Amino acid sequence: MQLSIVIPLYNEAESLPELHDWITKVMDASQLSYEIWFIDDGSKDDSWKVITALQQQNKAVKGLRFQRNYGKSAALQVGFEAAQGAVVLTMDADLQDSPDEIPALYRMVTQDDLDVVSGWKKVRHDPLSKTIPTKLYNWAARRITGIYLHDFNCGLKAYKLEVVKSIELYGDMHRYIPALAKYAGFHNIGEKVVEHRARQYGVTKFGLNRFLNGPLDLMTVAFMGKFGKKPMHFFGAIGVFMFFLGFGLFAYMGIDKLLIHHTAERLATRSDFYVALVAMVIGVQFFMAGFIAELIGRNSSTRNHYLISSRLGE
């Protein structure tokens, strides 16, 4: 199979028939073998009934339904686990992503040998309350991950199958799939300008909490990518630095009292005494955090889980 299209959805019953017909029209014109995975994230409307009806019309349609709403990352994760196509494409179900972009994205993966192709909604049909925070978020993501994409959160993306089988999504990590792919060893990441269409049905499913969760998840992704298997290198380095900073300040105060000024002043009455004490305590805490993280990692079932791209012989 050439292409798997994974579509997470929540209360999108109105848009699904039009989206399905549009995708099948594009696929038939492109003569690509495909499957469509509709992942119903616990919808409370008739989305699952619509998916069932579409599956009876078109055997390429497949579906999974959550018992309750788990979020977009969970829906994409199970879709990635089920996908079998050589190229996996994701898109939203609200008709803001155009299926006409699918053939070009597929060619960029197969012909240009890109691991990930991310859509860029260069012209957006969103209010300023959404576009301005999005620009700031994308700027921060570029600086932290080193991946220079204009639109990290665009739902329209294409991947090689081995990419989606090598990453794990949870929480709200769907925003950072390119970064997860990079940390998994897939560095050929490209971008394509895509059409952004105005929403025709329903309302957005993301609230203001995304402006808080997004930066927190970004820090999590960056940390896990660099220090996930060696947390002591992060916590231990900070801990040792803070401890010796405090110890050095203590040593300086002792030398100053005993050898330089010969003062009778008690060290505990000096403000820098408490600065040094706090620095040493913080240093010990950071070191112990790294040590405990190493112990947890040692007992993890994935501590020796490494991605192997090729094998020769036995």
Backbone hydrogen bonds in HBPLUS format (Angstrom, degrees):
<---DONOR---> <-ACCEPTOR-->    atom                        ^
c    i                          cat <-CA-CA->   ^        H-A-AA   ^      H-
h    n   atom  resd res      DA  || num        DHA   H-A  angle D-A-AA Bond
n    s   type  num  typ     dist DA aas  dist angle  dist       angle   num
A0086-ALA N   A0001-MET O   3.05 MM  85  6.44 151.2  2.14 139.1 143.8     1
A0087-VAL N   A0002-GLN O   3.09 MM  85  6.19 143.0  2.23 133.0 143.6     2
A0003-LEU N   A0033-SER O   3.09 MM  30  6.34 142.1  2.24 145.8 156.9     3
A0035-GLU N   A0003-LEU O   3.02 MM  32  6.57 132.0  2.26 147.3 161.2     4
A0004-SER N   A0087-VAL O   2.87 MM  83  6.29 157.5  1.92 160.4 166.9     5
A0089-LEU N   A0004-SER O   2.73 MM  85  6.10 168.0  1.74 167.8 172.2     6
A0005-ILE N   A0035-GLU O   2.87 MM  30  6.19 165.9  1.89 160.2 165.1     7
A0037-TRP N   A0005-ILE O   2.72 MM  32  5.99 168.8  1.73 163.1 167.2     8
A0006-VAL N   A0089-LEU O   2.74 MM  83  6.10 160.9  1.78 163.4 169.5     9
A0091-MET N   A0006-VAL O   3.30 MM  85  6.72 148.1  2.41 156.2 159.5    10
A0007-ILE N   A0037-TRP O   2.80 MM  30  6.02 169.6  1.81 173.2 169.8    11
A0039-ILE N   A0007-ILE O   2.95 MM  32  6.01 170.0  1.96 139.7 142.6    12
A0009-LEU N   A0039-ILE O   2.94 MM  30  6.06 146.2  2.06 167.7 157.4    13
A0041-ASP N   A0009-LEU O   2.86 MM  32  5.88 172.8  1.87 172.7 175.1    14
A0015-SER N   A0012-GLU O   3.20 MM   3  5.69 129.3  2.47 110.1 121.5    15
A0016-LEU N   A0012-GLU O   3.33 MM   4  6.41 141.4  2.49 156.0 166.6    16
A0019-LEU N   A0015-SER O   2.97 MM   4  6.10 161.2  2.01 158.1 164.3    17
A0020-HIS N   A0016-LEU O   2.85 MM   4  5.97 167.4  1.86 159.0 162.0    18
A0021-ASP N   A0017-PRO O   3.00 MM   4  6.19 169.0  2.01 153.1 155.7    19
A0022-TRP N   A0018-GLU O   3.01 MM   4  6.13 154.5  2.08 145.3 152.4    20
A0023-ILE N   A0019-LEU O   2.95 MM   4  6.18 161.9  1.98 153.9 158.4    21
A0024-THR N   A0020-HIS O   2.96 MM   4  6.19 172.5  1.97 160.1 161.6    22
A0025-LYS N   A0021-ASP O   3.06 MM   4  6.12 151.4  2.14 140.2 147.9    23
A0026-VAL N   A0022-TRP O   3.10 MM   4  6.36 159.0  2.14 148.4 153.3    24
A0027-MET N   A0023-ILE O   2.86 MM   4  6.10 161.6  1.89 156.7 162.4    25
A0028-ASP N   A0024-THR O   2.90 MM   4  5.95 161.0  1.94 146.2 151.1    26
A0029-ALA N   A0025-LYS O   3.12 MM   4  6.26 155.6  2.18 141.7 148.3    27
A0030-SER N   A0026-VAL O   2.99 MM   4  6.17 142.5  2.13 142.0 152.4    28
A0031-GLN N   A0027-MET O   2.84 MM   4  5.88 122.8  2.18 141.2 155.6    29
A0032-LEU N   A0027-MET O   3.42 MM   5  5.69 158.4  2.47 144.3 150.1    30
A0036-ILE N   A0060-ALA O   2.86 MM  24  6.01 166.9  1.88 145.4 146.9    31
A0062-LYS N   A0036-ILE O   2.73 MM  26  5.89 158.4  1.77 178.2 170.5    32
A0038-PHE N   A0062-LYS O   2.89 MM  24  6.27 166.3  1.91 158.1 156.4    33
A0064-LEU N   A0038-PHE O   3.01 MM  26  6.48 152.7  2.08 156.8 160.6    34
A0040-ASP N   A0064-LEU O   2.76 MM  24  6.07 153.5  1.82 172.5 170.0    35
A0066-PHE N   A0040-ASP O   2.86 MM  26  6.15 170.2  1.87 178.3 175.7    36
A0050-VAL N   A0046-ASP O   3.05 MM   4  6.32 156.3  2.11 155.4 162.2    37
A0051-ILE N   A0047-SER O   2.94 MM   4  6.25 157.0  1.99 151.0 157.4    38
A0052-THR N   A0048-TRP O   2.92 MM   4  6.10 159.2  1.96 147.0 152.5    39
A0053-ALA N   A0049-LYS O   3.01 MM   4  6.25 155.8  2.07 144.7 150.9    40
A0054-LEU N   A0050-VAL O   2.92 MM   4  6.18 153.9  1.99 148.9 156.4    41
A0055-GLN N   A0051-ILE O   2.91 MM   4  6.14 151.2  1.99 149.4 157.1    42
A0056-GLN N   A0052-THR O   3.22 MM   4  6.49 144.0  2.35 141.1 149.6    43
A0057-GLN N   A0054-LEU O   3.10 MM   3  5.10 130.1  2.36  94.8 108.2    44
A0058-ASN N   A0054-LEU O   2.87 MM   4  6.06 150.2  1.96 150.5 159.3    45
A0061-VAL N   A0058-ASN O   3.06 MM   3  5.73 164.3  2.09 118.0 123.0    46
A0075-ALA N   A0071-GLY O   3.19 MM   4  6.50 157.6  2.25 148.3 155.0    47
A0076-LEU N   A0072-LYS O   2.91 MM   4  6.16 161.2  1.95 154.9 159.5    48
A0077-GLN N   A0073-SER O   2.89 MM   4  6.07 154.3  1.96 147.7 155.3    49
A0078-VAL N   A0074-ALA O   3.15 MM   4  6.43 165.7  2.18 153.5 154.5    50
A0079-GLY N   A0075-ALA O   3.07 MM   4  6.20 149.0  2.17 140.8 150.3    51
A0080-PHE N   A0076-LEU O   2.76 MM   4  5.98 152.9  1.83 152.2 158.9    52
A0081-GLU N   A0077-GLN O   3.00 MM   4  6.27 152.3  2.08 145.1 152.9    53
A0082-ALA N   A0078-VAL O   3.07 MM   4  6.24 142.4  2.22 138.0 147.0    54
A0083-ALA N   A0079-GLY O   2.95 MM   4  6.03 138.6  2.13 144.6 155.5    55
A0161-LEU N   A0086-ALA O   3.03 MM  75  5.22 145.2  2.15 144.4 137.3    56
A0088-VAL N   A0159-TYR O   2.80 MM  71  5.15 162.4  1.83 149.9 155.6    57
A0159-TYR N   A0088-VAL O   2.78 MM  71  5.15 147.4  1.88 144.2 155.3    58
A0090-THR N   A0157-LYS O   2.87 MM  67  5.38 158.3  1.92 149.9 157.0    59
A0157-LYS N   A0090-THR O   3.15 MM  67  5.38 148.6  2.26 134.3 143.0    60
A0197-ARG N   A0096-GLN O   3.05 MM 101  4.38 176.3  2.05 128.9 130.1    61
A0101-GLU N   A0098-SER O   3.15 MM   3  5.94 170.5  2.16 121.6 124.6    62
A0102-ILE N   A0099-PRO O   3.01 MM   3  5.44 163.5  2.03 116.2 121.5    63
A0105-LEU N   A0101-GLU O   3.13 MM   4  6.33 162.6  2.16 159.3 164.7    64
A0106-TYR N   A0102-ILE O   2.92 MM   4  6.09 161.2  1.95 159.9 165.4    65
A0107-ARG N   A0103-PRO O   2.96 MM   4  6.21 156.0  2.02 147.3 153.4    66
A0108-MET N   A0104-ALA O   3.03 MM   4  6.27 150.6  2.12 145.1 152.9    67
A0109-VAL N   A0105-LEU O   3.24 MM   4  6.55 145.7  2.36 144.7 152.6    68
A0110-THR N   A0106-TYR O   2.99 MM   4  6.24 169.3  2.01 155.7 158.7    69
A0111-GLN N   A0107-ARG O   2.72 MM   4  5.28 157.3  1.77 141.0 149.1    70
A0115-ASP N   A0188-ASN O   2.73 MM  73  5.19 141.7  1.88 137.1 150.2    71
A0160-LYS N   A0115-ASP O   3.08 MM  45  5.45 146.6  2.20 149.1 149.7    72
A0116-VAL N   A0188-ASN O   3.24 MM  72  6.64 158.2  2.29 149.5 151.9    73
A0190-GLY N   A0116-VAL O   2.79 MM  74  6.13 170.5  1.80 160.7 161.6    74
A0117-VAL N   A0158-ALA O   2.86 MM  41  5.13 156.7  1.92 153.0 155.1    75
A0158-ALA N   A0117-VAL O   2.91 MM  41  5.13 155.2  1.97 146.0 153.6    76
A0118-SER N   A0190-GLY O   2.99 MM  72  6.29 166.4  2.01 135.8 136.6    77
A0192-LYS N   A0118-SER O   2.99 MM  74  6.28 152.3  2.07 152.5 154.3    78
A0119-GLY N   A0156-LEU O   2.91 MM  37  5.36 136.6  2.10 158.1 169.3    79
A0120-TRP N   A0192-LYS O   2.77 MM  72  5.76 135.5  1.97 152.3 148.9    80
A0122-LYS N   A0120-TRP O   2.89 MM   2  5.50 125.7  2.19 109.2  92.9    81
A0194-VAL N   A0120-TRP O   2.98 MM  74  5.60 162.7  2.01 128.7 132.7    82
A0130-LYS N   A0127-PRO O   2.97 MM   3  5.60 159.2  2.01 115.8 122.6    83
A0131-THR N   A0127-PRO O   3.06 MM   4  6.36 160.7  2.10 149.4 155.5    84
A0132-ILE N   A0128-LEU O   3.12 MM   4  5.71 169.8  2.13 141.4 144.6    85
A0134-THR N   A0130-LYS O   3.17 MM   4  6.15 148.0  2.28 138.4 147.8    86
A0135-LYS N   A0131-THR O   2.98 MM   4  6.24 149.9  2.07 147.1 154.0    87
A0136-LEU N   A0132-ILE O   3.18 MM   4  6.52 160.5  2.22 153.8 158.5    88
A0137-TYR N   A0133-PRO O   2.88 MM   4  6.05 158.6  1.92 148.6 155.1    89
A0138-ASN N   A0134-THR O   2.90 MM   4  6.08 161.3  1.94 150.6 155.1    90
A0139-TRP N   A0135-LYS O   2.99 MM   4  6.16 153.7  2.06 144.5 151.8    91
A0140-ALA N   A0136-LEU O   3.02 MM   4  6.29 162.9  2.05 151.0 154.8    92
A0141-ALA N   A0137-TYR O   2.92 MM   4  6.14 158.4  1.97 149.3 155.8    93
A0142-ARG N   A0138-ASN O   2.96 MM   4  6.12 154.2  2.03 145.6 151.7    94
A0143-ARG N   A0139-TRP O   3.11 MM   4  6.38 160.6  2.15 149.2 154.0    95
A0144-ILE N   A0140-ALA O   2.99 MM   4  6.16 160.3  2.03 153.4 158.3    96
A0145-THR N   A0141-ALA O   2.97 MM   4  5.83 166.3  1.99 147.7 152.2    97
A0146-GLY N   A0142-ARG O   2.94 MM   4  5.32 143.4  2.08 133.6 142.3    98
A0149-LEU N   A0147-ILE O   3.07 MM   2  5.92 129.9  2.33 105.4  91.5    99
A0163-VAL N   A0160-LYS O   2.98 MM   3  5.43 141.8  2.13 109.7 120.7   100
A0165-LYS N   A0161-LEU O   3.17 MM   4  6.40 143.1  2.32 148.1 159.0   101
A0166-SER N   A0163-VAL O   3.02 MM   3  5.24 154.4  2.09 106.2 114.4   102
A0173-MET N   A0170-TYR O   3.03 MM   3  5.72 157.4  2.08 139.4 146.4   103
A0176-TYR N   A0173-MET O   2.92 MM   3  5.47 155.4  1.98 117.4 124.7   104
A0179-ALA N   A0176-TYR O   3.07 MM   3  5.25 117.3  2.48 101.4 116.3   105
A0180-LEU N   A0176-TYR O   2.95 MM   4  6.29 160.7  1.99 156.9 162.9   106
A0181-ALA N   A0177-ILE O   2.82 MM   4  6.03 155.7  1.88 155.5 162.2   107
A0182-LYS N   A0178-PRO O   2.95 MM   4  6.19 153.0  2.03 142.9 150.2   108
A0183-TYR N   A0179-ALA O   2.97 MM   4  6.26 163.6  2.00 155.0 158.2   109
A0184-ALA N   A0180-LEU O   3.02 MM   4  6.16 126.4  2.32 134.6 148.6   110
A0184-ALA N   A0181-ALA O   3.13 MM   3  4.97 133.3  2.36  91.9 105.2   111
A0186-PHE N   A0181-ALA O   2.93 MM   5  5.35 162.5  1.96 149.6 145.3   112
A0185-GLY N   A0182-LYS O   2.97 MM   3  5.22 160.0  2.01 108.4 114.2   113
A0189-ILE N   A0187-HIS O   3.02 MM   2  5.69 121.9  2.37 110.1  93.8   114
A0210-ARG N   A0207-GLY O   3.33 MM   3  6.22 171.2  2.34 120.1 122.4   115
A0211-PHE N   A0208-LEU O   3.03 MM   3  5.82 157.3  2.09 122.8 127.9   116
A0212-LEU N   A0209-ASN O   3.09 MM   3  5.36 146.6  2.20 104.9 114.4   117
A0213-ASN N   A0209-ASN O   2.87 MM   4  6.10 175.9  1.87 162.3 163.5   118
A0214-GLY N   A0210-ARG O   2.90 MM   4  5.46 155.5  1.96 132.3 139.2   119
A0216-LEU N   A0212-LEU O   3.47 MM   4  6.65 163.9  2.50 147.9 152.5   120
A0217-ASP N   A0213-ASN O   2.87 MM   4  6.01 161.9  1.90 156.7 161.6   121
A0218-LEU N   A0214-GLY O   2.94 MM   4  6.16 147.6  2.05 147.2 157.1   122
A0219-MET N   A0215-PRO O   3.05 MM   4  6.35 156.1  2.11 148.7 153.1   123
A0220-THR N   A0216-LEU O   3.06 MM   4  6.35 151.8  2.14 143.4 151.6   124
A0221-VAL N   A0217-ASP O   2.86 MM   4  6.11 163.7  1.89 154.3 157.4   125
A0222-ALA N   A0218-LEU O   2.98 MM   4  6.17 166.7  2.00 151.1 154.8   126
A0223-PHE N   A0219-MET O   2.94 MM   4  6.04 161.1  1.98 145.9 151.3   127
A0224-MET N   A0220-THR O   2.86 MM   4  5.99 172.2  1.86 156.7 159.3   128
A0225-GLY N   A0221-VAL O   2.90 MM   4  5.93 151.7  1.98 145.6 153.5   129
A0226-LYS N   A0222-ALA O   3.23 MM   4  6.34 150.0  2.32 141.1 147.6   130
A0227-PHE N   A0223-PHE O   2.66 MM   4  5.55 164.5  1.69 160.0 165.6   131
A0228-GLY N   A0224-MET O   3.02 MM   4  4.03 133.2  2.25 113.3 113.9   132
A0230-LYS N   A0227-PHE O   3.12 MM   3  4.91 150.8  2.21  98.9 107.9   133
A0233-HIS N   A0230-LYS O   3.07 MM   3  5.73 147.1  2.18 117.4 125.4   134
A0234-PHE N   A0231-PRO O   3.03 MM   3  5.42 143.7  2.16 107.9 117.8   135
A0235-PHE N   A0231-PRO O   2.98 MM   4  6.23 156.0  2.04 174.1 167.7   136
A0236-GLY N   A0232-MET O   2.72 MM   4  4.70 131.7  1.95 115.7 131.5   137
A0238-ILE N   A0234-PHE O   3.28 MM   4  6.53 166.1  2.30 149.7 152.9   138
A0239-GLY N   A0235-PHE O   2.86 MM   4  5.99 160.9  1.90 149.2 155.7   139
A0240-VAL N   A0236-GLY O   2.84 MM   4  5.97 167.4  1.85 154.6 156.9   140
A0241-PHE N   A0237-ALA O   3.07 MM   4  6.17 161.9  2.11 143.6 149.1   141
A0242-MET N   A0238-ILE O   2.92 MM   4  6.12 168.5  1.93 156.6 159.2   142
A0243-PHE N   A0239-GLY O   2.91 MM   4  6.03 160.6  1.94 150.7 156.6   143
A0244-PHE N   A0240-VAL O   3.03 MM   4  6.13 173.6  2.03 153.1 154.9   144
A0245-LEU N   A0241-PHE O   2.92 MM   4  6.01 139.6  2.09 141.4 153.4   145
A0246-GLY N   A0242-MET O   3.02 MM   4  6.24 162.0  2.06 148.0 151.4   146
A0247-PHE N   A0243-PHE O   2.80 MM   4  6.07 161.1  1.84 151.2 157.6   147
A0248-GLY N   A0244-PHE O   2.81 MM   4  5.70 154.7  1.87 134.2 141.5   148
A0249-LEU N   A0245-LEU O   3.07 MM   4  6.27 150.7  2.16 140.4 148.1   149
A0250-PHE N   A0246-GLY O   2.95 MM   4  6.25 153.0  2.03 147.8 155.2   150
A0251-ALA N   A0247-PHE O   2.89 MM   4  6.18 160.6  1.93 150.1 155.4   151
A0252-TYR N   A0248-GLY O   2.90 MM   4  6.13 155.4  1.96 145.6 152.3   152
A0253-MET N   A0249-LEU O   3.00 MM   4  6.23 158.3  2.05 146.7 152.0   153
A0254-GLY N   A0250-PHE O   2.93 MM   4  6.22 156.4  1.98 152.4 159.2   154
A0255-ILE N   A0251-ALA O   2.94 MM   4  6.19 164.3  1.97 153.4 157.2   155
A0256-ASP N   A0252-TYR O   2.88 MM   4  6.00 159.0  1.92 148.6 155.1   156
A0257-LYS N   A0253-MET O   2.94 MM   4  6.08 152.4  2.02 143.4 150.3   157
A0258-LEU N   A0254-GLY O   2.93 MM   4  6.05 166.0  1.95 153.0 156.7   158
A0259-LEU N   A0255-ILE O   2.85 MM   4  5.40 159.9  1.89 142.8 149.5   159
A0261-HIS N   A0256-ASP O   2.92 MM   5  5.95 167.6  1.94 162.6 165.3   160
A0269-THR N   A0266-ARG O   3.10 MM   3  5.67 162.2  2.14 113.9 119.5   161
A0270-ARG N   A0267-LEU O   3.04 MM   3  5.53 166.1  2.06 117.1 121.5   162
A0273-PHE N   A0270-ARG O   3.19 MM   3  5.46 146.4  2.31 101.9 111.5   163
A0274-TYR N   A0271-SER O   3.11 MM   3  5.59 126.5  2.41 108.1 118.9   164
A0275-VAL N   A0271-SER O   3.26 MM   4  6.66 148.4  2.36 142.6 151.9   165
A0276-ALA N   A0272-ASP O   3.00 MM   4  6.13 161.3  2.04 142.4 146.4   166
A0277-LEU N   A0273-PHE O   2.93 MM   4  6.19 153.1  2.01 142.1 150.4   167
A0278-VAL N   A0274-TYR O   2.90 MM   4  5.97 167.2  1.92 146.1 149.3   168
A0279-ALA N   A0275-VAL O   2.99 MM   4  6.15 156.8  2.05 145.7 152.5   169
A0280-MET N   A0276-ALA O   3.04 MM   4  6.27 155.6  2.10 147.4 152.9   170
A0281-VAL N   A0277-LEU O   2.98 MM   4  6.25 160.0  2.02 151.7 157.4   171
A0282-ILE N   A0278-VAL O   2.87 MM   4  6.05 167.3  1.89 154.2 157.7   172
A0283-GLY N   A0279-ALA O   2.92 MM   4  6.04 152.4  2.00 140.8 149.1   173
A0284-VAL N   A0280-MET O   2.96 MM   4  6.25 157.0  2.02 149.0 153.8   174
A0285-GLN N   A0281-VAL O   2.97 MM   4  6.25 157.9  2.02 149.9 156.3   175
A0286-PHE N   A0282-ILE O   2.92 MM   4  6.17 163.3  1.95 155.7 159.1   176
A0287-PHE N   A0283-GLY O   3.00 MM   4  6.18 162.2  2.04 147.8 153.1   177
A0288-MET N   A0284-VAL O   2.90 MM   4  6.09 160.0  1.94 149.8 155.2   178
A0289-ALA N   A0285-GLN O   2.89 MM   4  6.10 149.3  1.99 145.1 154.1   179
A0290-GLY N   A0286-PHE O   3.03 MM   4  6.33 158.8  2.07 151.2 155.7   180
A0291-PHE N   A0287-PHE O   2.92 MM   4  6.20 154.7  1.99 146.6 154.4   181
A0292-ILE N   A0288-MET O   2.84 MM   4  6.01 164.1  1.87 152.3 155.5   182
A0293-ALA N   A0289-ALA O   2.94 MM   4  6.08 157.7  1.99 144.8 151.7   183
A0294-GLU N   A0290-GLY O   2.94 MM   4  6.16 149.3  2.04 144.3 152.2   184
A0295-LEU N   A0291-PHE O   3.06 MM   4  6.39 151.1  2.15 143.8 151.5   185
A0296-ILE N   A0292-ILE O   2.92 MM   4  6.23 158.3  1.97 153.1 158.8   186
A0297-GLY N   A0293-ALA O   2.87 MM   4  6.06 161.4  1.91 146.7 152.4   187
A0298-ARG N   A0294-GLU O   2.88 MM   4  6.03 144.0  2.01 142.6 152.3   188
A0299-ASN N   A0296-ILE O   3.14 MM   3  5.37 133.0  2.37 101.2 113.1   189
A0300-SER N   A0297-GLY O   3.15 MM   3  4.95 160.6  2.19  99.5 105.1   190
A0303-ARG N   A0300-SER O   3.37 MM   3  5.34 163.7  2.40 110.0 108.8   191
A0305-HIS N   A0302-THR O   3.10 MM   3  4.84 156.6  2.16 112.4 108.6   192
